[in-house]
Amino acid sequence: MIRVLIADDQPLVRRGLALILAPHPDVEVVGEAGNGAEAVELALRLEPDVVVMDIRMPVLDGVQATERLATALPGSRVLALSTFDMDEYVVAALRAGAHGFLPKDVSPEELIAAVRTVHAGEAAVAPRLLTRLISTYVRAPARERRPVPESPTGLTPRELEIWRLLAGGLDNAAIAVELDISVSTVKNHITGIFGKLGVRDRAQAVIAAYESGLVEPDRRAT
């Protein structure tokens, strides 16, 4: 059973999300919060598996609430919601510790699939959508960028190559085809990359690639 807490400042949206999730036998909606502060309070009390978190809320916004939960309750995974899929607040939520994000106009099937994916510990973000968003909004000033050495944080040449492809939006299967290796080998390399970079998931690895300068933002992204 996946225990879900819904946080959104609009009662109709909360009710709609609950109605979408309720029919699924593996999901239980355990609470609803109307702002970020209430979401943190309820999460600490209820310890849900997944928090479906609106980004823009009063009292405490979804980014700040996500950051607090990532520290105080790491077992609860946050799935951020945004009105737009090109929203700089979503990148902030990923940095704060969210395991994924969805635009609010997704289908019910996409929502339940994302909840299950986040619960499993994976990033619920389509690789190409993630790349487009980050390449538009991640703009680390030059003075803050960390130069990428030949082997950053001990990455092997093959790991560096896979990190670059991952940041370019390729999924594991596409990386395997590109490098003519097995998908299981790609997965093993990615696990090692995450450990050496000190990131939790694919989303944070892509952010790290842009912020380090390993890959450059596409100024033409829309």
Legacy VTK file of the C-alpha trace (Angstrom):
# vtk DataFile Version 3.0
C-alpha trace
ASCII
DATASET POLYDATA
POINTS 222 float
0.000 0.000 0.000
1.333 3.431 -1.014
0.265 6.021 1.551
-0.166 9.436 -0.101
-0.487 12.944 1.322
-1.877 15.615 -1.030
-0.787 19.252 -0.581
-2.474 21.975 -2.647
-4.003 25.304 -1.675
-7.058 24.752 -3.890
-9.686 22.470 -2.279
-11.093 21.409 -5.650
-7.653 20.359 -6.875
-7.023 18.374 -3.692
-10.369 16.641 -4.021
-9.772 15.923 -7.691
-6.365 14.375 -7.007
-7.819 12.290 -4.185
-10.624 11.022 -6.428
-8.094 10.036 -9.090
-5.931 8.110 -6.622
-8.642 6.559 -4.428
-9.882 3.804 -6.790
-6.466 2.166 -7.004
-6.158 -0.687 -4.492
-2.437 -0.106 -3.923
-2.892 3.567 -2.986
-4.359 5.150 0.146
-4.817 8.923 0.513
-4.029 9.484 4.188
-4.360 13.261 4.372
-4.774 16.607 2.619
-2.971 19.883 3.328
-3.835 23.401 2.177
-0.355 24.946 2.428
3.275 23.973 2.769
3.469 24.373 6.521
0.444 22.151 6.999
1.961 19.630 4.578
5.144 19.405 6.656
3.167 19.101 9.895
0.888 16.360 8.541
3.762 14.497 6.900
5.740 14.390 10.137
2.675 13.013 11.905
1.384 10.622 9.232
4.711 9.596 7.606
3.278 9.069 4.109
5.231 7.229 1.437
4.570 9.939 -1.165
3.663 13.620 -0.837
1.992 15.085 -3.927
3.130 18.678 -3.473
1.923 21.798 -5.263
4.830 24.192 -5.827
3.006 27.483 -5.286
1.223 27.583 -1.938
0.726 30.183 0.805
2.368 30.255 4.260
5.189 27.963 3.096
5.659 27.214 -0.586
6.160 23.733 -1.981
9.892 24.169 -2.499
10.540 25.121 1.117
8.223 22.371 2.325
10.051 19.838 0.151
13.422 20.936 1.536
12.202 20.513 5.105
10.760 17.074 4.416
13.914 15.919 2.616
15.832 16.642 5.827
13.313 15.657 8.481
11.532 12.791 6.744
13.714 11.334 3.965
11.509 8.245 3.759
8.666 10.333 2.328
9.214 11.041 -1.357
7.882 14.260 -2.869
6.191 14.423 -6.263
5.975 18.111 -7.165
3.160 19.591 -9.220
3.275 22.728 -11.344
0.804 24.574 -13.530
3.440 24.724 -16.285
6.011 22.107 -17.290
8.511 24.933 -17.954
8.609 26.356 -14.457
11.782 27.433 -12.673
10.181 26.527 -9.348
10.185 22.882 -10.435
13.967 22.910 -10.807
14.133 24.461 -7.341
11.949 21.618 -6.056
14.281 19.012 -7.572
17.239 20.735 -5.947
15.326 20.763 -2.661
14.858 16.998 -2.811
11.728 16.239 -4.851
11.843 12.889 -6.633
9.954 14.204 -9.641
7.411 16.613 -10.987
4.329 16.701 -13.172
2.342 19.480 -14.828
-1.164 19.672 -13.392
-2.810 18.824 -16.701
-1.453 15.265 -16.804
-3.846 12.385 -17.294
-5.039 10.306 -14.326
-2.996 7.398 -15.676
0.175 9.516 -15.720
-0.452 10.696 -12.170
-0.868 7.225 -10.699
2.123 5.952 -12.677
4.256 8.809 -11.320
3.162 8.122 -7.743
4.188 4.492 -8.138
7.482 5.447 -9.785
8.389 7.920 -7.043
7.430 5.378 -4.393
9.871 2.943 -6.018
12.659 5.506 -5.619
12.928 6.549 -9.262
12.628 10.044 -10.714
9.158 10.558 -12.198
10.306 12.905 -14.942
10.424 12.146 -18.665
14.132 12.404 -19.584
13.648 14.768 -22.551
11.197 16.969 -20.664
13.635 17.153 -17.764
16.476 18.086 -20.095
14.410 20.790 -21.789
13.377 22.323 -18.500
16.825 22.285 -16.938
18.538 23.582 -20.067
16.168 26.547 -19.961
16.272 27.371 -16.271
19.628 26.247 -14.873
21.846 29.296 -15.276
24.668 29.034 -12.768
26.811 32.197 -12.965
30.277 31.569 -14.330
31.895 32.374 -11.006
29.772 29.668 -9.341
30.352 26.977 -11.950
32.658 24.172 -10.981
35.058 23.364 -13.804
34.778 19.762 -14.974
38.193 18.098 -14.678
39.170 15.194 -16.887
37.759 12.777 -14.300
35.427 14.673 -11.938
34.966 13.131 -8.482
36.741 9.984 -9.585
34.507 9.173 -12.562
36.017 6.804 -15.086
36.022 7.831 -18.778
33.090 5.466 -19.414
31.128 6.882 -16.451
31.791 10.415 -17.682
30.509 9.440 -21.125
27.350 7.881 -19.663
26.753 10.923 -17.432
26.965 13.175 -20.495
24.485 10.999 -22.424
22.149 10.820 -19.434
22.192 14.611 -19.193
21.420 14.760 -22.919
18.067 13.094 -22.272
18.835 9.472 -23.193
17.216 6.727 -21.154
19.100 3.559 -20.172
18.084 1.645 -23.286
19.191 4.450 -25.603
22.513 4.784 -23.775
23.051 1.035 -24.150
22.463 1.260 -27.899
24.684 4.332 -28.243
27.599 2.650 -26.455
26.884 -0.920 -27.617
26.677 -2.282 -24.084
23.911 -4.015 -22.133
21.183 -2.151 -20.241
22.272 -3.859 -17.017
25.803 -2.524 -17.535
24.390 0.974 -18.016
22.402 0.623 -14.783
25.511 -0.460 -12.887
27.491 2.503 -14.223
24.694 4.925 -13.338
24.587 3.604 -9.770
28.314 4.285 -9.521
27.904 7.756 -11.039
25.200 8.658 -8.513
27.446 7.584 -5.648
30.477 9.521 -6.872
28.460 12.665 -7.627
26.610 12.454 -4.322
23.208 12.677 -6.043
20.084 10.709 -5.310
18.526 10.154 -8.715
18.518 10.921 -12.436
16.999 14.360 -11.962
19.768 15.536 -9.655
22.421 13.994 -11.922
21.144 16.045 -14.866
21.111 19.213 -12.760
24.687 18.492 -11.648
25.763 18.076 -15.276
24.401 21.499 -16.242
25.666 23.257 -13.134
29.144 21.775 -13.501
29.363 22.834 -17.130
29.634 19.260 -18.415
26.792 20.121 -20.794
25.637 23.580 -21.812
22.054 24.874 -21.799
20.325 24.988 -25.166
19.408 28.655 -25.576
16.880 27.653 -28.238
14.832 25.533 -25.831
11.221 26.677 -25.539
LINES 1 223
222 0 1 2 3 4 5 6 7 8 9 10 11 12 13 14 15 16 17 18 19 20 21 22 23 24 25 26 27 28 29 30 31 32 33 34 35 36 37 38 39 40 41 42 43 44 45 46 47 48 49 50 51 52 53 54 55 56 57 58 59 60 61 62 63 64 65 66 67 68 69 70 71 72 73 74 75 76 77 78 79 80 81 82 83 84 85 86 87 88 89 90 91 92 93 94 95 96 97 98 99 100 101 102 103 104 105 106 107 108 109 110 111 112 113 114 115 116 117 118 119 120 121 122 123 124 125 126 127 128 129 130 131 132 133 134 135 136 137 138 139 140 141 142 143 144 145 146 147 148 149 150 151 152 153 154 155 156 157 158 159 160 161 162 163 164 165 166 167 168 169 170 171 172 173 174 175 176 177 178 179 180 181 182 183 184 185 186 187 188 189 190 191 192 193 194 195 196 197 198 199 200 201 202 203 204 205 206 207 208 209 210 211 212 213 214 215 216 217 218 219 220 221
